[in-house]
Amino acid sequence: MQTREQILEALTHILVDEFEVEADDITLEASLYEELDLDSIDAVDLVIKLQQMTGKKIKPEEFKAVRSVGDVVTAIEGLVKG
């Protein structure tokens, strides 16, 4: 089972490596769209990377409400527990 910290760490690696986000900008409160400057295409790419990371299928509607890094961590946490 992955902890929130492990999920955040993995998500941070993805954001830094794939989306060129500064690691220092990634906090649980950081907005994906405003603060981290992701767009809708980035969001789709992020979902694909998260599916690869978790081995779980992520339904787009599950990520519609995701706005912050913390929301992503919570959504992944729900997936890996489910």
C-alpha positions as CSV (number, residue, x, y, z in Angstrom):
1,M,0.0,0.0,0.0
2,Q,1.3,3.4,-0.9
3,T,1.2,6.2,1.6
4,R,0.2,9.8,0.8
5,E,3.9,10.7,1.0
6,Q,4.9,8.0,-1.4
7,I,2.1,9.0,-3.8
8,L,3.2,12.7,-3.6
9,E,6.8,11.7,-4.2
10,A,5.9,9.7,-7.3
11,L,3.6,12.5,-8.5
12,T,6.4,15.0,-8.0
13,H,8.8,12.9,-10.1
14,I,6.2,12.8,-12.9
15,L,5.5,16.5,-12.8
16,V,9.2,17.4,-12.7
17,D,10.4,14.9,-15.4
18,E,7.4,15.0,-17.8
19,F,6.0,18.5,-17.4
20,E,9.1,20.5,-16.4
21,V,7.5,21.7,-13.2
22,E,9.8,23.1,-10.5
23,A,9.9,20.6,-7.6
24,D,9.8,23.6,-5.2
25,D,6.4,24.6,-6.7
26,I,4.8,21.2,-5.9
27,T,2.8,21.3,-2.7
28,L,-0.4,19.6,-1.8
29,E,-2.1,23.0,-2.1
30,A,-0.6,24.0,-5.5
31,S,-3.2,24.4,-8.2
32,L,-2.4,22.2,-11.2
33,Y,-3.7,24.8,-13.7
34,E,-2.9,28.2,-12.2
35,E,0.2,27.6,-10.2
36,L,1.8,24.6,-12.0
37,D,0.6,25.9,-15.4
38,L,-0.7,22.6,-16.7
39,D,-3.3,22.6,-19.5
40,S,-6.0,20.2,-20.5
41,I,-3.7,18.2,-22.7
42,D,-1.1,18.0,-19.8
43,A,-4.0,16.7,-17.6
44,V,-4.7,13.9,-20.1
45,D,-1.0,13.0,-20.2
46,L,-0.9,13.1,-16.4
47,V,-3.8,10.6,-16.1
48,I,-2.0,8.3,-18.5
49,K,1.2,8.5,-16.4
50,L,-0.8,7.9,-13.3
51,Q,-2.5,4.8,-14.8
52,Q,1.0,3.4,-15.7
53,M,2.2,4.2,-12.1
54,T,-0.8,2.6,-10.4
55,G,-1.7,-0.1,-12.9
56,K,-5.3,1.0,-12.5
57,K,-7.7,2.4,-15.0
58,I,-8.6,6.0,-14.3
59,K,-12.0,7.2,-15.5
60,P,-11.8,10.8,-16.8
61,E,-14.8,11.7,-14.7
62,E,-12.9,10.8,-11.6
63,F,-10.4,13.5,-12.4
64,K,-12.9,16.2,-13.4
65,A,-13.0,17.6,-9.9
66,V,-9.2,17.5,-9.4
67,R,-7.8,21.0,-9.1
68,S,-4.7,20.7,-6.8
69,V,-1.8,18.4,-6.2
70,G,-3.5,17.2,-3.0
71,D,-6.7,16.3,-5.0
72,V,-4.5,14.1,-7.3
73,V,-2.9,12.4,-4.3
74,T,-6.3,11.8,-2.8
75,A,-7.7,10.4,-6.0
76,I,-4.7,8.0,-6.5
77,E,-5.0,7.0,-2.8
78,G,-8.6,6.0,-3.5
79,L,-7.6,4.0,-6.6
80,V,-4.9,2.0,-4.9
81,K,-7.1,1.2,-2.0
82,G,-10.1,0.3,-4.2
